[in-house]
Amino acid sequence: MTAWLLLLAGLCIETQPNEVTLAKIRRIYVDQLGGGQSSDQMQDMIVNAIQNTGLFTITEDREKADAILKGSGDEKVFNETHTTSDSVGLRETGSNSSSNAVRYARTAARHAISAGISDNESSRIDERRREAVASVRLVDTSGDVIWSTTEESQGAKFRGSMADVADKIARKLAEETNRARMALRRAASAENTGQ
């Protein structure tokens, strides 16, 4: 049966095959992640984040798992440079000249005024940044992909980029698992009351 469709008091409850499978997953094996040098650390953070949801048991024994989490993840470290420059200048020049000539006497007067103000400010900020990305999928024992996601982060306020990605993955998996389990319970309840 590809989907269960039950009508109960005008309420349509439908569960998809992947929802049913996801709802039944209790034990997960987290496979070695592909990617760069930081993929081992990313794997450990994903294991920790999924374990902290309380919905799953993480196992180190692949044979005991209901599903395997596979994928890749990496963190890139780079420098970002911000340069600003502001300059203000003011210059004022004035000149006044007069001359008188009388037969045997000559008078000359000259006045000159000059002023200048200039201000220059520049700054350069080098900031070390981190950006993490992980793409994972949950595969059941028959090899079918039952759930997948891609998450990325430049870090959160109080956590690094890899920890933030791991938390996003675990949170999304928990939300979708809870939704699938709820749909399965509703379908089972509707089926029991319909008989």
SEMAR-7526 format. One line per 3 residues: number of its first residue (from 0); their letters; for each residue x, z, y of N, C-alpha, C. Coordinates in nm, 4 decimals, decimal comma. Example, Ala and Ser with C-alpha at 12.3 -4.5 7.8 and 13.67 -1.06 7.14 Angstrom:
REM SEMAR-7526
0	as	1,3190:0,7800:-0,5690:1,2300:0,7800:-0,4500:1,3200:0,7800:-0,3300; 1,2850:0,7080:-0,2250:1,3670:0,7140:-0,1060:1,2900:0,7870:0,0030
REM end
This chain:
REM SEMAR-7526
0	mta	0,0858:0,0000:-0,1159:0,0000:0,0000:0,0000:0,0914:0,0000:0,1234; 0,0814:-0,1038:0,2111:0,1708:-0,1121:0,3257:0,1327:-0,0150:0,4362; 0,0089:0,0178:0,4477:-0,0320:0,1173:0,5474:-0,1614:0,1827:0,5004
3	wll	-0,1749:0,3092:0,5317:-0,2990:0,3781:0,4983:-0,3875:0,3710:0,6206; -0,5079:0,3292:0,6011:-0,6018:0,3224:0,7117:-0,7244:0,4031:0,6731; -0,7441:0,5113:0,7398:-0,8563:0,5988:0,7096:-0,9422:0,6152:0,8340
6	lla	-1,0695:0,6063:0,8148:-1,1624:0,6289:0,9243:-1,2344:0,7604:0,8995; -1,2248:0,8492:0,9956:-1,2901:0,9781:0,9832:-1,3496:1,0132:1,1182; -1,4816:1,0175:1,1267:-1,5526:1,0517:1,2499:-1,5070:0,9639:1,3662
9	glc	-1,4929:0,8359:1,3392:-1,4550:0,7428:1,4441:-1,3073:0,7474:1,4807; -1,2279:0,8290:1,4141:-1,0854:0,8422:1,4451:-1,0069:0,7569:1,3464; -0,9252:0,6697:1,3971:-0,8452:0,5819:1,3118:-0,7062:0,6430:1,2962
12	iet	-0,6674:0,6690:1,1728:-0,5365:0,7260:1,1449:-0,4607:0,6244:1,0615; -0,3451:0,5817:1,1127:-0,2675:0,4818:1,0417:-0,1239:0,5313:1,0295; -0,0673:0,5213:0,9109:0,0730:0,5553:0,8922:0,1446:0,4336:0,8385
15	qpn	0,2601:0,4060:0,8918:0,3428:0,2943:0,8483:0,4352:0,3414:0,7364; 0,4843:0,2495:0,6542:0,5727:0,2886:0,5432:0,6953:0,3665:0,5906; 0,7579:0,3237:0,7003:0,8752:0,3953:0,7497:0,8402:0,5361:0,7957
18	evt	0,7200:0,5528:0,8526:0,6761:0,6871:0,8937:0,6621:0,7779:0,7721; 0,6036:0,7252:0,6668:0,5863:0,8040:0,5452:0,7223:0,8448:0,4897; 0,8141:0,7499:0,4840:0,9479:0,7794:0,4327:1,0196:0,8779:0,5236
21	lak	1,0140:0,8563:0,6534:1,0799:0,9460:0,7493:1,0218:1,0867:0,7401; 0,8925:1,0968:0,7208:0,8274:1,2276:0,7125:0,8744:1,3073:0,5911; 0,9148:1,2382:0,4867:0,9557:1,3054:0,3632:1,1046:1,3393:0,3580
24	irr	1,1805:1,2945:0,4553:1,3252:1,3207:0,4567:1,3501:1,4674:0,4915; 1,4253:1,5348:0,4069:1,4603:1,6759:0,4301:1,6119:1,6972:0,4306; 1,6838:1,6174:0,3526:1,8290:1,6364:0,3358:1,9000:1,5065:0,3765
27	iyv	1,9951:1,5164:0,4718:2,0655:1,4000:0,5258:2,2160:1,4126:0,5019; 2,2748:1,3025:0,4586:2,4203:1,2905:0,4495:2,4642:1,2032:0,5669; 2,5598:1,2516:0,6482:2,6090:1,1748:0,7624:2,7375:1,1053:0,7193
30	dql	2,7308:0,9724:0,7101:2,8436:0,8912:0,6656:2,9491:0,8816:0,7761; 3,0690:0,8421:0,7367:3,1780:0,8217:0,8322:3,1345:0,7156:0,9339; 3,1450:0,7473:1,0627:3,1074:0,6516:1,1662:3,2213:0,5541:1,1918
33	ggg	3,1869:0,4289:1,2139:3,2859:0,3305:1,2563:3,3049:0,3431:1,4069; 3,4028:0,2764:1,4584:3,4264:0,2807:1,6025:3,5695:0,3156:1,6330; 3,5907:0,3700:1,7491:3,7256:0,4014:1,7949:3,7786:0,5334:1,7421
36	qss	3,8818:0,5809:1,8099:3,9511:0,7024:1,7679:3,8628:0,8266:1,7737; 3,7662:0,8256:1,8614:3,6836:0,9453:1,8792:3,5623:0,9491:1,7870; 3,5490:0,8544:1,6939:3,4297:0,8497:1,6087:3,4184:0,9702:1,5157
39	dqm	3,5310:1,0270:1,4722:3,5244:1,1469:1,3871:3,4650:1,2649:1,4628; 3,5075:1,2813:1,5870:3,4540:1,3891:1,6694:3,3061:1,3651:1,6991; 3,2691:1,2383:1,7232:3,1288:1,2043:1,7466:3,0456:1,2385:1,6229
42	qdm	3,0973:1,2089:1,5041:3,0266:1,2397:1,3795:3,0022:1,3898:1,3684; 3,1035:1,4705:1,3961:3,0876:1,6156:1,3897:2,9821:1,6652:1,4882; 2,9799:1,6068:1,6069:2,8801:1,6478:1,7066:2,7393:1,6070:1,6657
45	ivn	2,7245:1,4908:1,6025:2,5928:1,4470:1,5542:2,5458:1,5382:1,4412; 2,6355:1,5730:1,3496:2,6017:1,6660:1,2412:2,5511:1,7972:1,3004; 2,6232:1,8504:1,3960:2,5849:1,9770:1,4592:2,4492:1,9662:1,5293
48	aiq	2,4293:1,8592:1,6037:2,3038:1,8425:1,6779:2,1848:1,8278:1,5840; 2,1998:1,7511:1,4759:2,0895:1,7351:1,3801:2,0623:1,8668:1,3080; 2,1660:1,9366:1,2710:2,1506:2,0671:1,2044:2,0748:2,1645:1,2947
51	ntg	2,1039:2,1602:1,4236:2,0395:2,2516:1,5193:1,8913:2,2242:1,5405; 1,8419:2,1061:1,5009:1,6980:2,0808:1,5147:1,6174:2,1676:1,4190; 1,6794:2,2096:1,3078:1,6100:2,2913:1,2089:1,5165:2,2118:1,1187
54	lft	1,5105:2,0805:1,1347:1,4215:1,9973:1,0539:1,4871:1,9455:0,9269; 1,6194:1,9440:0,9251:1,6913:1,8827:0,8144:1,8027:1,9737:0,7656; 1,8386:1,9527:0,6401:1,9584:2,0137:0,5836:2,0631:1,9039:0,5795
57	ite	2,1799:1,9311:0,6337:2,2896:1,8361:0,6290:2,3697:1,8660:0,5031; 2,3925:1,7636:0,4233:2,4671:1,7821:0,2996:2,5964:1,7016:0,3021; 2,6963:1,7532:0,2355:2,8238:1,6831:0,2198:2,8251:1,6026:0,0901
60	dre	2,7209:1,6179:0,0091:2,7098:1,5479:-0,1187:2,6118:1,4318:-0,1037; 2,6645:1,3131:-0,1013:2,5859:1,1915:-0,0817:2,4744:1,1785:-0,1862; 2,5005:1,2211:-0,3095:2,4040:1,2076:-0,4187:2,2809:1,2968:-0,4007
63	kad	2,2951:1,4077:-0,3303:2,1827:1,5003:-0,3104:2,0962:1,4647:-0,1890; 2,1394:1,3657:-0,1103:2,0709:1,3328:0,0146:1,9456:1,2491:-0,0082; 1,8430:1,2741:0,0753:1,7233:1,1907:0,0781:1,7491:1,0636:0,1585
66	ail	1,8432:1,0729:0,2528:1,8766:0,9595:0,3397:2,0196:0,9746:0,3905; 2,0763:0,8621:0,4307:2,2135:0,8592:0,4820:2,2100:0,8086:0,6256; 2,2782:0,8809:0,7152:2,2906:0,8373:0,8544:2,4203:0,7589:0,8661
69	kgs	2,4093:0,6312:0,9040:2,5246:0,5421:0,9176:2,5294:0,4896:1,0597; 2,6448:0,4356:1,0974:2,6528:0,3736:1,2280:2,7926:0,3755:1,2849; 2,7988:0,3638:1,4153:2,9277:0,3648:1,4846:2,9119:0,4356:1,6178
72	gde	3,0231:0,4865:1,6660:3,0223:0,5549:1,7939:3,1619:0,5605:1,8511; 3,1700:0,5650:1,9824:3,3000:0,5716:2,0470:3,2838:0,6267:2,1882; 3,3943:0,6750:2,2394:3,3987:0,7231:2,3774:3,5131:0,6527:2,4482
75	kvf	3,4859:0,6004:2,5639:3,5869:0,5350:2,6466:3,6202:0,6259:2,7639; 3,7500:0,6366:2,7925:3,7968:0,7149:2,9065:3,8590:0,6167:3,0048; 3,8166:0,6248:3,1305:3,8684:0,5328:3,2313:3,8767:0,6028:3,3665
78	net	3,9528:0,5445:3,4568:3,9664:0,5981:3,5927:3,8849:0,5135:3,6880; 3,8168:0,5810:3,7777:3,7373:0,5153:3,8796:3,7955:0,5556:4,0144; 3,8273:0,4578:4,1006:3,8890:0,4857:4,2293:3,7921:0,4516:4,3414
81	htt	3,7768:0,5456:4,4351:3,6934:0,5261:4,5535:3,7839:0,5380:4,6761; 3,7863:0,4350:4,7597:3,8692:0,4353:4,8794:3,7810:0,4107:5,0002; 3,7976:0,4935:5,1048:3,7249:0,4742:5,2299:3,8233:0,4831:5,3453
84	sds	3,7913:0,4131:5,4543:3,8766:0,4161:5,5730:3,7886:0,3993:5,6953; 3,8067:0,4879:5,7932:3,7325:0,4828:5,9199:3,8324:0,4866:6,0334; 3,8061:0,4078:6,1358:3,8967:0,4037:6,2503:3,8149:0,3901:6,3777
87	vgl	3,8513:0,4675:6,4790:3,7853:0,4626:6,6096:3,8940:0,4550:6,7153; 3,8781:0,3669:6,8142:3,9771:0,3554:6,9216:3,9083:0,3339:7,0553; 3,9664:0,3912:7,1626:3,9130:0,3772:7,2976:4,0311:0,3581:7,3917
90	ret	4,0244:0,2592:7,4779:4,1331:0,2313:7,5711:4,0728:0,1995:7,7061; 4,1239:0,2595:7,8103:4,0773:0,2360:7,9471:4,1994:0,2044:8,0332; 4,1916:0,1014:8,1131:4,3004:0,0639:8,2031:4,2397:0,0336:8,3389
93	gsn	4,3034:0,0812:8,4433:4,2572:0,0527:8,5790:4,3760:0,0210:8,6683; 4,3543:-0,0578:8,7729:4,4621:-0,0933:8,8634:4,4030:-0,1158:9,0017; 4,4748:-0,0766:9,1023:4,4309:-0,0936:9,2409:4,5544:-0,1301:9,3230
96	sss	4,5450:-0,2290:9,4024:4,6616:-0,2727:9,4790:4,6149:-0,3164:9,6178; 4,6898:-0,2799:9,7225:4,6580:-0,3262:9,8586:4,7895:-0,3510:9,9325; 4,7827:-0,4394:10,0273:4,9043:-0,4758:10,0997:4,8679:-0,5098:10,2440
99	nav	4,9482:-0,4618:10,3387:4,9303:-0,4903:10,4820:5,0637:-0,5409:10,5380; 5,0555:-0,6360:10,6169:5,1799:-0,6840:10,6790:5,1582:-0,6951:10,8298; 5,2386:-0,6245:10,9075:5,2379:-0,6317:11,0538:5,3759:-0,6857:11,0912
102	rya	5,3938:-0,7405:11,2019:5,5101:-0,8151:11,2398:5,6401:-0,7525:11,1935; 5,6698:-0,6329:11,2218:5,7950:-0,5744:11,1783:5,7786:-0,4687:11,0689; 5,6605:-0,4363:11,0301:5,6415:-0,3321:10,9290:5,5523:-0,3847:10,8160
105	rta	5,5814:-0,3421:10,7045:5,5048:-0,3847:10,5866:5,4607:-0,2589:10,5109; 5,3363:-0,2535:10,4676:5,2842:-0,1407:10,3932:5,2275:-0,1927:10,2602; 5,2587:-0,1240:10,1561:5,2061:-0,1643:10,0252:5,1677:-0,0383:9,9472
108	arh	5,0582:-0,0457:9,8798:5,0137:0,0679:9,7970:4,9651:0,0131:9,6633; 5,0046:0,0787:9,5635:4,9607:0,0395:9,4296:4,9206:0,1642:9,3524; 4,8150:0,1541:9,2774:4,7668:0,2629:9,1914:4,7406:0,2041:9,0528
111	ais	4,7761:0,2727:8,9504:4,7491:0,2272:8,8134:4,7069:0,3474:8,7286; 4,6067:0,3288:8,6486:4,5580:0,4330:8,5576:4,5484:0,3714:8,4178; 4,5911:0,4446:8,3184:4,5829:0,3973:8,1810:4,5568:0,5165:8,0899
114	agi	4,4696:0,5013:7,9921:4,4390:0,6080:7,8968:4,4116:0,5449:7,7607; 4,4361:0,6183:7,6566:4,4092:0,5661:7,5226:4,3822:0,6788:7,4240; 4,2818:0,6608:7,3411:4,2481:0,7568:7,2359:4,2246:0,6756:7,1087
117	sdn	4,2791:0,7218:7,0005:4,2614:0,6529:6,8734:4,2557:0,7557:6,7606; 4,1674:0,7305:6,6634:4,1564:0,8195:6,5480:4,1399:0,7339:6,4232; 4,2105:0,7684:6,3180:4,2050:0,6944:6,1931:4,1957:0,7951:6,0780
120	ess	4,1008:0,7715:5,9883:4,0839:0,8606:5,8735:4,0637:0,7757:5,7492; 4,1349:0,8094:5,6438:4,1163:0,7371:5,5182:4,1251:0,8363:5,4028; 4,0566:0,8025:5,2952:4,0612:0,8891:5,1775:4,0608:0,8030:5,0513
123	rid	4,1211:0,8579:4,9495:4,1257:0,7913:4,8191:4,0965:0,8975:4,7136; 3,9957:0,8696:4,6306:3,9565:0,9634:4,5260:3,9701:0,8923:4,3913; 4,0542:0,9468:4,3054:4,0681:0,8968:4,1689:3,9917:0,9925:4,0772
126	err	3,8954:0,9380:4,0059:3,8109:1,0205:3,9202:3,8220:0,9717:3,7760; 3,8506:1,0647:3,6869:3,8573:1,0317:3,5442:3,7167:1,0407:3,4871; 3,6691:0,9326:3,4272:3,5324:0,9248:3,3764:3,5326:0,9021:3,2256
129	rea	3,4232:0,9423:3,1621:3,4051:0,9215:3,0185:3,2684:0,8591:2,9964; 3,2640:0,7697:2,9013:3,1385:0,7048:2,8661:3,1325:0,6925:2,7143; 3,0255:0,7425:2,6558:3,0115:0,7393:2,5105:2,8896:0,6571:2,4718
132	vas	2,8996:0,5955:2,3544:2,7870:0,5192:2,3009:2,7894:0,5338:2,1486; 2,6708:0,5440:2,0908:2,6591:0,5501:1,9451:2,5345:0,4737:1,9034; 2,5485:0,4022:1,7954:2,4374:0,3296:1,7375:2,4282:0,3739:1,5916
135	vrl	2,3164:0,4367:1,5555:2,3025:0,4929:1,4212:2,1713:0,4483:1,3576; 2,1707:0,4556:1,2250:2,0505:0,4219:1,1488:2,0390:0,5161:1,0301; 1,9172:0,5486:0,9942:1,8894:0,6339:0,8794:1,8418:0,5430:0,7667
138	vdt	1,9140:0,5485:0,6534:1,8873:0,4598:0,5406:1,8410:0,5446:0,4230; 1,7274:0,5049:0,3615:1,6795:0,5825:0,2465:1,7591:0,5470:0,1208; 1,7280:0,6123:0,0094:1,8062:0,5958:-0,1134:1,7946:0,4564:-0,1734
141	sgd	1,6926:0,3814:-0,1368:1,6803:0,2437:-0,1867:1,7521:0,1441:-0,0959; 1,8118:0,1923:0,0135:1,8882:0,1052:0,1028:1,8097:0,0500:0,2202; 1,6859:0,0933:0,2370:1,6037:0,0456:0,3492:1,6282:0,1289:0,4739
144	viw	1,6385:0,0614:0,5880:1,6540:0,1317:0,7153:1,5168:0,1843:0,7556; 1,5072:0,3152:0,7743:1,3783:0,3759:0,8085:1,3727:0,4245:0,9525; 1,4890:0,4308:1,0180:1,4931:0,4758:1,1576:1,6262:0,4339:1,2166
147	stt	1,6264:0,3962:1,3451:1,7523:0,3616:1,4109:1,7404:0,3851:1,5615; 1,8553:0,4034:1,6246:1,8592:0,4203:1,7692:1,9994:0,3890:1,8204; 2,0076:0,3558:1,9468:2,1342:0,3409:2,0178:2,1246:0,4262:2,1431
150	ees	2,2208:0,5130:2,1609:2,2214:0,6026:2,2772:2,3559:0,5932:2,3473; 2,3525:0,6098:2,4784:2,4752:0,6104:2,5570:2,4667:0,7147:2,6669; 2,5817:0,7554:2,7158:2,5840:0,8588:2,8183:2,7169:0,8577:2,8926
153	qga	2,7107:0,8956:3,0177:2,8318:0,9185:3,0969:2,8528:1,0680:3,1155; 2,7828:1,1442:3,0340:2,7946:1,2896:3,0417:2,6776:1,3487:3,1176; 2,6466:1,4693:3,0845:2,5393:1,5415:3,1525:2,6027:1,6452:3,2442
156	kfr	2,5208:1,7197:3,3124:2,5730:1,8145:3,4105:2,6656:1,9179:3,3482; 2,6285:1,9718:3,2328:2,7074:2,0774:3,1714:2,7575:2,0416:3,0321; 2,7665:1,9127:3,0011:2,8165:1,8737:2,8685:2,8814:1,7366:2,8802
159	gsm	2,9757:1,7110:2,7894:3,0476:1,5847:2,7882:2,9625:1,4703:2,7371; 3,0155:1,3515:2,7489:2,9389:1,2323:2,7117:2,9095:1,2254:2,5617; 3,0051:1,2625:2,4762:2,9795:1,2585:2,3311:2,8753:1,3620:2,2895
162	adv	2,8842:1,4810:2,3436:2,7855:1,5850:2,3115:2,6470:1,5438:2,3592; 2,6406:1,4772:2,4736:2,5120:1,4317:2,5263:2,4522:1,3230:2,4370; 2,5344:1,2291:2,3904:2,4870:1,1239:2,2994:2,4373:1,1854:2,1685
165	adk	2,5143:1,2787:2,1117:2,4737:1,3442:1,9864:2,3408:1,4163:2,0041; 2,3234:1,4843:2,1167:2,1987:1,5552:2,1439:2,0814:1,4578:2,1586; 2,1039:1,3457:2,2251:1,9978:1,2449:2,2404:1,9552:1,1890:2,1047
168	iar	2,0525:1,1624:2,0180:2,0217:1,1109:1,8839:1,9394:1,2123:1,8055; 1,9839:1,3375:1,8037:1,9131:1,4426:1,7292:1,7734:1,4651:1,7852; 1,7609:1,4660:1,9173:1,6302:1,4876:1,9802:1,5338:1,3752:1,9451
171	kla	1,5815:1,2502:1,9509:1,4952:1,1369:1,9189:1,4543:1,1384:1,7714; 1,5493:1,1685:1,6829:1,5188:1,1777:1,5399:1,4168:1,2885:1,5140; 1,4329:1,4013:1,5784:1,3400:1,5138:1,5609:1,2001:1,4774:1,6107
174	eet	1,1917:1,4134:1,7279:1,0608:1,3749:1,7828:0,9882:1,2784:1,6894; 1,0596:1,1769:1,6427:0,9956:1,0771:1,5572:0,9639:1,1332:1,4188; 1,0461:1,2241:1,3686:1,0172:1,2887:1,2400:0,8945:1,3784:1,2526
177	nra	0,8876:1,4564:1,3586:0,7696:1,5418:1,3802:0,6430:1,4589:1,3930; 0,6510:1,3476:1,4650:0,5354:1,2592:1,4802:0,4942:1,2013:1,3445; 0,5924:1,1599:1,2624:0,5629:1,1040:1,1296:0,5033:1,2095:1,0373
180	rma	0,5577:1,3309:1,0425:0,5042:1,4393:0,9581:0,3621:1,4752:0,9984; 0,3358:1,4738:1,1287:0,2011:1,5026:1,1779:0,1034:1,3936:1,1317; 0,1433:1,2674:1,1402:0,0571:1,1571:1,0965:0,0318:1,1657:0,9460
183	lrr	0,1324:1,2023:0,8697:0,1164:1,2158:0,7243:0,0208:1,3300:0,6907; 0,0321:1,4429:0,7632:-0,0598:1,5560:0,7409:-0,2030:1,5174:0,7763; -0,2196:1,4440:0,8873:-0,3547:1,4010:0,9260:-0,4136:1,3060:0,8216
186	aas	-0,3303:1,2149:0,7729:-0,3778:1,1186:0,6721:-0,4163:1,1914:0,5442; -0,3344:1,2862:0,5011:-0,3640:1,3634:0,3790:-0,4905:1,4474:0,3987; -0,5064:1,5070:0,5154:-0,6243:1,5890:0,5440:-0,7496:1,5018:0,5461
189	aen	-0,7410:1,3849:0,6082:-0,8550:1,2949:0,6147:-0,8911:1,2427:0,4765; -0,7878:1,2201:0,3943:-0,8140:1,1718:0,2579:-0,8806:1,2797:0,1733; -0,8373:1,4045:0,1911:-0,8972:1,5170:0,1157:-1,0411:1,5437:0,1579
192	tgq	-1,0714:1,5334:0,2852:-1,2090:1,5579:0,3306:-1,2997:1,4384:0,3026; -1,2407:1,3216:0,2823:-1,3206:1,2000:0,2526:-1,3620:1,1925:0,1077; -1,3025:1,2713:0,0195:-1,3367:1,2634:-0,1239:-1,4483:1,3544:-0,1621
REM end
